[in-house]
Amino acid sequence: MGVIPYIPTAADKERFDQDGYWISPKLLDDETIERLRGAHERIWKKDYDGAGMPLHAFQLSDQPFALRKFDNGWWINDEVRSVVTDPNLGEMASELLNEDVIRLWHDQVIYKPGTSGEETKAGNVGWHQDYGYWRASSTTNMVTVWIALQDTDLSNGGMMTILGSHKWGAVEGSDTFFEQDMTKLKQRFATRDWVEEPCILKAGQASFHHALTFHGSATNYTDQPRLSVVAHLMPGNTFYKEGRARHDNVRLLGPRPQFGQKFNNEFFPVLYSK
């Protein structure tokens, strides 16, 4: 159980730097994929490992096709924990971000129901930048690792990225994950070249996208759910930045967090150190 080692090549790093995302080779073997799919089933039944609770657990609405999402599945599921804290994942992030130490910011376990061809926005994830939610972090040099637990393309609600959008900086109001009208969001954010590219993944592959890269996803038209496990990773010296933005991770710094305090306690484990 774990992530297959791979060192990103110069071409891989160039792709990440230029486009704002990179698709890995297959990082999970078939047995690990099946175990993570089983972990999904257990998580949604609230069959937790240990006596803890996740940071968040919710469904976007009470509609049957609404997206389900867990934050910090590693707190309550051993299979998720073994993947999102894997040193091999950390080493890949270290190479792509040019950082010596990589920690876990948090994870997500995401379930997008299949609609069997029904047209609905209930499972949409709006165009957004992850950093739109992470402005309490001192750096934008963070990466999201989205791991597919089945072959994934646009037919089952695969992710789309906007090429090169990480070079736009932190865009005001980009915390729009939960807004489901993709066309309306595009009109708001497409103030420069807007080139959409689907992330087409085989089961076990991962998309590494920069925290500033705009991305989103639409309907899963198949009759099977689209399952994924996601690791959000940060440099080891990331600290709490003063500003108007809050994030629930700030609470994990203790009862009186200080500006400049590093996210370096047990809630933010080190994956990799050079």
C-alpha positions as CSV (number, residue, x, y, z in Angstrom):
1,M,0.0,0.0,0.0
2,G,1.5,3.3,-1.0
3,V,2.7,5.5,-3.9
4,I,5.0,4.2,-6.6
5,P,8.2,6.2,-6.6
6,Y,8.8,8.6,-9.6
7,I,11.1,11.5,-10.0
8,P,9.7,14.3,-12.3
9,T,11.9,14.8,-15.3
10,A,13.1,18.2,-16.6
11,A,10.3,18.0,-19.2
12,D,7.7,17.2,-16.5
13,K,8.9,20.3,-14.5
14,E,8.8,22.5,-17.6
15,R,5.2,21.4,-18.3
16,F,4.2,22.2,-14.7
17,D,5.9,25.6,-14.8
18,Q,4.4,26.5,-18.2
19,D,0.9,25.1,-17.9
20,G,0.3,25.1,-14.2
21,Y,-0.3,21.4,-14.0
22,W,1.3,18.1,-14.8
23,I,-0.2,14.5,-15.1
24,S,1.9,11.8,-13.4
25,P,2.5,8.3,-14.5
26,K,0.4,5.7,-12.7
27,L,1.3,6.1,-9.0
28,L,-1.0,3.5,-7.4
29,D,-1.1,-0.2,-8.2
30,D,-4.5,-1.9,-8.8
31,E,-4.7,-3.3,-5.3
32,T,-4.1,0.1,-3.7
33,I,-6.8,1.6,-5.9
34,E,-9.3,-1.0,-4.8
35,R,-8.4,-0.4,-1.2
36,L,-9.0,3.3,-1.6
37,R,-12.3,2.7,-3.3
38,G,-13.2,0.5,-0.3
39,A,-12.1,3.3,1.9
40,H,-14.5,5.6,0.2
41,E,-17.4,3.2,0.9
42,R,-16.4,3.0,4.6
43,I,-15.9,6.8,4.9
44,W,-19.4,7.6,3.6
45,K,-20.9,5.0,6.0
46,K,-19.0,6.8,8.9
47,D,-17.0,3.7,9.6
48,Y,-13.9,5.5,10.9
49,D,-10.5,4.3,11.9
50,G,-9.6,5.6,15.4
51,A,-11.8,7.7,17.6
52,G,-11.4,11.0,15.8
53,M,-13.5,13.1,13.4
54,P,-12.7,14.6,10.0
55,L,-12.2,18.4,9.8
56,H,-15.3,18.7,7.6
57,A,-17.7,16.3,6.0
58,F,-20.5,17.5,3.8
59,Q,-22.7,17.1,0.7
60,L,-23.2,20.3,-1.4
61,S,-26.9,20.0,-1.2
62,D,-29.6,17.4,-0.5
63,Q,-30.0,16.6,-4.2
64,P,-29.1,13.0,-5.1
65,F,-26.4,14.1,-7.6
66,A,-24.7,16.6,-5.2
67,L,-20.9,16.3,-4.7
68,R,-19.8,14.8,-1.4
69,K,-16.5,16.0,0.2
70,F,-14.4,15.2,3.3
71,D,-11.5,17.3,4.5
72,N,-8.7,15.5,6.4
73,G,-9.8,12.0,5.6
74,W,-6.3,11.0,6.9
75,W,-7.6,11.6,10.5
76,I,-10.2,8.9,10.2
77,N,-9.0,6.4,7.5
78,D,-5.8,4.5,7.4
79,E,-5.7,3.9,3.7
80,V,-6.2,7.6,2.9
81,R,-3.5,8.4,5.5
82,S,-1.0,6.1,3.9
83,V,-1.3,7.7,0.5
84,V,-1.7,11.4,1.3
85,T,1.3,11.3,3.7
86,D,3.5,9.2,1.4
87,P,7.1,10.3,1.1
88,N,7.1,9.6,-2.7
89,L,4.2,12.1,-3.2
90,G,6.2,14.6,-1.2
91,E,9.4,14.1,-3.2
92,M,7.4,14.7,-6.5
93,A,6.0,17.9,-5.0
94,S,9.4,18.9,-3.8
95,E,10.8,18.6,-7.4
96,L,7.8,20.5,-9.0
97,L,7.8,23.4,-6.4
98,N,11.6,23.5,-6.0
99,E,11.2,23.2,-2.2
100,D,13.4,21.2,0.2
101,V,10.7,20.2,2.6
102,I,7.0,19.3,1.9
103,R,4.2,19.1,4.5
104,L,0.6,18.1,4.2
105,W,-1.7,21.2,4.2
106,H,-4.8,19.0,4.3
107,D,-6.5,16.3,2.2
108,Q,-9.8,15.8,0.5
109,V,-11.9,12.7,-0.2
110,I,-14.3,13.6,-3.1
111,Y,-17.3,11.6,-4.4
112,K,-19.1,12.8,-7.5
113,P,-22.2,10.8,-8.2
114,G,-23.1,9.5,-11.7
115,T,-26.3,10.9,-13.2
116,S,-26.7,8.2,-15.9
117,G,-27.0,10.9,-18.5
118,E,-29.2,13.3,-16.6
119,E,-28.2,17.0,-17.1
120,T,-27.6,18.7,-13.7
121,K,-25.2,21.2,-12.1
122,A,-25.5,19.6,-8.7
123,G,-22.1,17.9,-8.9
124,N,-20.3,20.8,-10.6
125,V,-17.2,22.3,-9.0
126,G,-16.9,25.9,-10.1
127,W,-13.9,27.5,-11.7
128,H,-11.6,28.5,-8.8
129,Q,-8.1,28.8,-7.5
130,D,-7.3,26.7,-4.5
131,Y,-5.3,29.6,-3.1
132,G,-8.5,31.6,-3.0
133,Y,-9.2,29.6,0.1
134,W,-5.7,29.5,1.4
135,R,-4.8,33.1,1.8
136,A,-3.9,32.5,5.5
137,S,-0.8,30.7,4.0
138,S,2.4,32.7,3.6
139,T,3.1,31.3,0.2
140,T,1.2,30.6,-3.1
141,N,3.8,28.0,-3.9
142,M,1.6,25.1,-3.0
143,V,0.3,22.1,-5.1
144,T,-2.8,19.9,-5.2
145,V,-2.4,16.2,-6.1
146,W,-5.7,14.9,-7.4
147,I,-5.5,11.1,-7.6
148,A,-8.1,9.3,-9.8
149,L,-9.5,6.0,-8.5
150,Q,-11.0,5.1,-11.9
151,D,-10.3,6.1,-15.5
152,T,-11.4,9.8,-15.6
153,D,-12.3,12.1,-18.5
154,L,-15.0,14.6,-19.2
155,S,-17.7,11.9,-19.5
156,N,-17.5,11.2,-15.8
157,G,-16.9,14.8,-14.6
158,G,-13.2,15.0,-14.9
159,M,-11.3,18.1,-13.9
160,M,-10.4,20.8,-16.4
161,T,-7.6,23.3,-16.0
162,I,-7.0,26.7,-17.5
163,L,-3.5,26.6,-19.1
164,G,-1.0,29.1,-17.6
165,S,-3.6,30.6,-15.3
166,H,-1.2,30.2,-12.3
167,K,0.8,33.1,-13.8
168,W,-2.1,35.4,-13.2
169,G,-1.4,35.7,-9.4
170,A,-4.0,35.4,-6.7
171,V,-7.2,36.6,-8.3
172,E,-9.7,38.4,-6.2
173,G,-12.8,36.4,-5.4
174,S,-11.4,33.1,-6.8
175,D,-12.8,31.1,-3.8
176,T,-15.7,29.8,-6.0
177,F,-15.5,26.0,-5.6
178,F,-19.1,25.9,-4.6
179,E,-20.5,28.1,-7.3
180,Q,-21.9,25.7,-10.0
181,D,-22.6,28.0,-13.0
182,M,-19.4,27.4,-15.0
183,T,-20.5,29.8,-17.8
184,K,-21.1,32.7,-15.4
185,L,-17.7,32.1,-13.6
186,K,-15.9,32.0,-17.0
187,Q,-17.4,35.4,-17.8
188,R,-16.1,36.7,-14.5
189,F,-12.6,35.3,-14.7
190,A,-11.8,35.0,-18.4
191,T,-10.2,38.5,-18.7
192,R,-7.3,37.1,-20.6
193,D,-6.5,34.0,-22.7
194,W,-8.8,31.3,-21.4
195,V,-7.6,27.9,-22.7
196,E,-9.5,24.9,-21.1
197,E,-7.7,21.6,-21.1
198,P,-9.3,18.4,-19.7
199,C,-7.2,16.3,-17.2
200,I,-7.6,12.8,-18.7
201,L,-6.3,10.2,-16.3
202,K,-6.1,6.5,-16.0
203,A,-6.9,5.0,-12.6
204,G,-4.0,5.6,-10.3
205,Q,-2.6,8.6,-12.2
206,A,-2.5,12.0,-10.5
207,S,-2.9,15.6,-11.7
208,F,-0.5,17.9,-9.9
209,H,-1.8,21.5,-10.2
210,H,-0.4,24.7,-8.8
211,A,-2.4,26.5,-6.0
212,L,-3.0,29.4,-8.4
213,T,-4.2,27.3,-11.4
214,F,-7.9,27.8,-12.2
215,H,-9.7,24.5,-12.5
216,G,-13.2,23.1,-12.2
217,S,-15.4,20.1,-13.2
218,A,-18.8,19.5,-14.6
219,T,-21.4,16.7,-14.6
220,N,-20.5,13.0,-14.3
221,Y,-22.8,11.5,-17.0
222,T,-22.0,7.9,-16.3
223,D,-23.8,5.5,-14.0
224,Q,-20.8,5.1,-11.7
225,P,-19.5,7.6,-9.1
226,R,-16.2,9.5,-9.8
227,L,-14.0,8.9,-6.8
228,S,-10.8,10.6,-5.9
229,V,-8.3,11.2,-3.1
230,V,-6.6,14.6,-3.0
231,A,-3.5,15.8,-1.2
232,H,-2.8,19.5,-0.8
233,L,0.9,20.0,-0.1
234,M,2.9,23.0,1.0
235,P,6.6,24.0,1.6
236,G,7.8,23.0,5.1
237,N,8.4,26.6,6.3
238,T,4.9,27.9,5.4
239,F,3.5,30.2,8.1
240,Y,0.3,32.0,9.1
241,K,0.1,35.2,7.2
242,E,-1.7,38.3,8.4
243,G,-4.7,39.3,6.3
244,R,-8.5,39.2,6.1
245,A,-8.6,35.6,5.0
246,R,-9.2,32.7,7.5
247,H,-8.9,29.0,7.1
248,D,-9.8,26.3,9.5
249,N,-6.2,25.1,9.5
250,V,-5.4,28.3,11.5
251,R,-7.4,26.8,14.4
252,L,-5.0,23.8,14.4
253,L,-2.1,26.2,15.4
254,G,-3.7,26.3,18.9
255,P,-6.0,28.6,20.8
256,R,-4.0,31.8,20.2
257,P,-2.3,31.6,16.8
258,Q,0.2,34.2,16.0
259,F,1.0,35.8,12.7
260,G,4.3,34.3,11.5
261,Q,3.6,31.0,13.4
262,K,4.6,28.0,11.2
263,F,2.2,25.3,10.2
264,N,4.6,22.7,11.5
265,N,2.8,20.7,14.2
266,E,1.4,17.2,14.1
267,F,-1.6,18.4,12.1
268,F,0.8,19.2,9.2
269,P,3.0,16.1,8.9
270,V,6.3,16.2,6.9
271,L,6.0,14.0,3.8
272,Y,9.5,14.7,2.5
273,S,12.7,16.4,3.4
274,K,15.8,16.6,1.1
